[in-house]
Amino acid sequence: MKILVATGHLAEMAVRKSAGDNADVIVADTKIAAFITPGKLLAAIEKNVSRFDYDIIFLPGLVSGDFSKAEARLGCSIRLGPKHAYDLSYVLPFAGSIEFSKQVPACELLVDLRREMAIGKARELEEVAVPAMMLGSLKLGGNSRMKVMAEVVNATGMENDALVRKISSFVAKGADIIDLGASLHATPDDVERAIGIARSVTRLPVSIDTLDTELLMRALETGVDMVLSLDSSNIAVLGPYIAASGVPAVVIPDPDEGLESLRRNIAAARQAGIKRIIADPVLDPIGHGIVDSLVRYKEFHCLYPDVPVFFGVGNVTELLDADSAGANATLCGIGTDVGASILFTPEYSNKAQGSIIELSRASLMMLLAHERDSSPKDLGIDLMGIKEKRRRIDAVLPEDFTEARSGRMWKLDPAGSVRIGIIPDENGNGGLILAEHDTMSVVGKTAAAVMDTLIDRGLISRLEHAGYLGRELKKAEIALKFNRSYSQDDDF
């Protein structure tokens, strides 16, 4: 396929460098590439191309306009390339294998396409996976995807409406199993109520999280899908009932004991007739023996390769003052190596918010990486929110410039003041920006939409006020994007 890339004078060298030998480059009569028109494109071709035999022309991704007449005249496809010149080297190899768009820049199209392909592939792998155990229609262990268990901390002590909201948000974030945490003061009736509410909210498997024999007995009577946890303190009493119910049980070592204790408890559970066992070797936090616990996981998986493994990711992320995305991705990768089947998170503290989404995506990444026998990179999906994979071209400091200074006196806008706040979506997926003027309140999803509305309604009359509100509204939008809090005039 023969490719022609159109650009303007300012971006010519960057485009030629990025296109390399993959395409020819033509420069239209405009400084700014995004201002190329059909007329300017045709004029440049007529002036510089003696024999036109190209299959496709890529325009800059930010070009707008109707190039259909130019297509008909030239007899070739005209499509949007990437927004930035440096992405041409990434886009051009796909020419001929996919259909590019007249409306969507190629860089965005490929991101969406590769994501869809990756998710589709992961879905195919999960459909043919052979599990070690089934939990309803959910596959656990074997070569199936690691599943995310989200714990509702103190579910037994929450008001009904609050519990409904929490479970609904966990489902929306992509949890595979809902775990109901029982408080120290919970009663059997509290457990039954919590399970009933969970059943009314979701069809996902529901587990109960306690060592209390009485509470676990009521959960079994209520029809819970999984119980955690069992150790030597409750196996003798609960074993026969769990065996009769047929529900899976998570078995743990006794407090402050290691692998041998876990092996004894598994043997006791099997002796009691429990056939569906999930093992939790217990992941210890950083600073409290995490390496020894990982060795314990690896040894267990070697000894019991067919037993699904419970991996308590939240034990680390909740006790680590670092952004959770990278930590969850790394722990998910480690979980793959030690045979993890269930990734557990309570998503409890503010810093760990988003862990369900992060673990769900990371589990897909590890499934695809394992299938490809590679590191989890260049998969089509990732967990990069702030960092970037390819850096755009930076500006060059000009010889003659004016140094910016913020010394201007602030004057109150005669049109009035605006108070800005955010209303986060309870599922952690964005939310709304609120701009409150004395005369009205404006609500929108983006800074641009809110700002345009404030201007259209005549609520801003000074340039410095417009600049200030633009900065603050964008901060609010970024806060929503990253599920952060926002306070007007505070540093972000």
Residue, then its C-alpha position, 0 to 999 in steps of 0.5 A: m500500500k502506497i501512503l501519502v501523509a499531509t502536513g503543514h510547514l511547522a510540523e514538516m520535519a517532525v512528520r518526515k522523521s516519524a513517517g520514515d520510509n513508511a510513507d511519503v510526505i506532502v506539505a500544504d500551504t499552511k503553517i498549522a497542519a490542522f488548517i489544511t483544507p480540501g483546496k490546499l491539499l489538492a493544490a499541494i498535490e498538483k504542484n508537487v506530485s507528478r504521478f499520483d498513485y497513492d492508495i490512501i492520504f492521511l490528514p492530521g488528526l485535528v483536521s475538520g472538513d469534508f474531503s469527499k470531493a477530493e477523494a473522488r477527484l484523486g481516486c483514493s481514500i482520505r482519512l484522519g491520521p493521528k493528532h500528533a506527528y510522533d504517533l505516525s510511526y505507530v499508526l502507519p503499519f496498520a494501513g491496509s489492515i484496518e479501515f481508518s475513519k473520516q471523523v475519529p483520529a487514527c491514534e484514538l481509533l487504534v486505542d479503541l480498536r486494540r482495547e476491543m480486540a484485547i477484551g474480546k480475546a480475554r473473553e474467548l480465553e475465559e470461555v474455553a478455560v478449564p477451571a478447578m472449581m465452579l462457583g455458580s457460573l463463575k470459573l475459579g482456578g485452573n487456567s481461568r482469569m483471576k476473579v476479584m472478590a470485593e469485601v463490604v467491610n462491616a456489612t452486618g452493621m450497615e443500614n440497609d440503604a447504605l449496604v445496597r449502595k455499597i454493593s451496587s457500586f462494587v458490582a458496577k466497578g467489576a467485582d466478580i464476588i461480593d464478600l460480606g464482612a461481619s463485625l465483632h458484634a454481629t448477630p446471626d440475624d444481622v448476617e441473614r439480613a445482609i445476605g438477603i440485601a445482597r441477593s436483592v441487589t446482585r446475582l453475583p456469588v455472595s460470601i460471608d467473612t467471619l470465623d464465628t461458628e454461629l454466624l457461619m451456621r446462619a449464613l449456610e442456612t440462609g444460602v450463602d455461596m461461599v464461606l470464609s474462613l475455616d481454621s482449627s477453631n471451627i472446622a470440627v463443628l462446621g465441617p459436616y454442615i459445609a460438606a452437606s451444603g456443598v458450598p466452597a470454603v476458604v481454609i486458612p492457617d491458624p493465627d501466627e502459624g504457617l504452611e504446615s498449619l494450613r496443610r493440617n487444616i485442609a486435611a481436617a476439612r477434607q476429613a470432614g467431607i468438604k470437597r470444594i476447598i479454597a486455600d488462603p496461605v495469607l499474604d502479609p503486608i510490607g514490613h511484616g513478612i511479605v516475602d516469606s508469605l509469598v514463598r509460602y504461597k509458591e510452596f503451597h501452589c507447588l504442593y496443591p496445584d489443583v486447589p484454588v488460591f485466595f490472594g489477599v491483595g488488600n492486605v498490602t494496598e491498604l497498608l501502603d501509602a502509594d497509588s494503588a494502580g501500580a501496586n495492584a498491577t504488580l501484586c496481580g502479576i505476582g498472584t499469577d506466578v503463585g497460582a492465585s484464583i481470587l484477588f481480594t480487596p476491601e477497597y476500604s481506605n481513600k487511597a485504595q479506592g479504585s482497586i476493584i477496577e484496577l484488579s479487574r483490568a490487571s487480571l485481564m492483562m495477566l490472562l492475555a500476557h500468559e496466553r502470549d507468553s510475554s510481559p504484560k505490555d503492549l496488550g491493548i489494555d493498561l493501567m496507566g492513568i497519569k504516566e504516558k507510554r510515548r511522550r509528545i514533542d516538547a516546545v523549544l525555548p525561543e531566543d526572545f520571550t517574555e517571562a510570566r509574572s502573576g502580579r496583577m491586582w485582583k478585582l471582583d467581577p461585576a457579573g458576580s462570583v462563582r463557587i465550584g465543587i464536584i459531585p463524584d459518581e458513587n461508583g468512582n466513574g467521574g461525576l459532575i462539576l458544580a458551578e454556583h453563581d448567585t443567580m443560578s447553578v450550572v452542572g456539567k461533566t466537563a470544564a469546557a461545557v460548564m465554562d461555555t454555559l457560564i459565558d453564554r449566560g453572561l455570568i463572567s465579564r472580566l478576562e482575569h475572572a474567566g482565566y481563573l475559572g477555567r483553571e479551577l474548572k479544569k482542576a475539578e474535572i481532573a479531580l473527578k477523573f482520578n477520583r480525587s477530592y477538590s477544594q476551590d483555590d487549593d493546590f491539586 
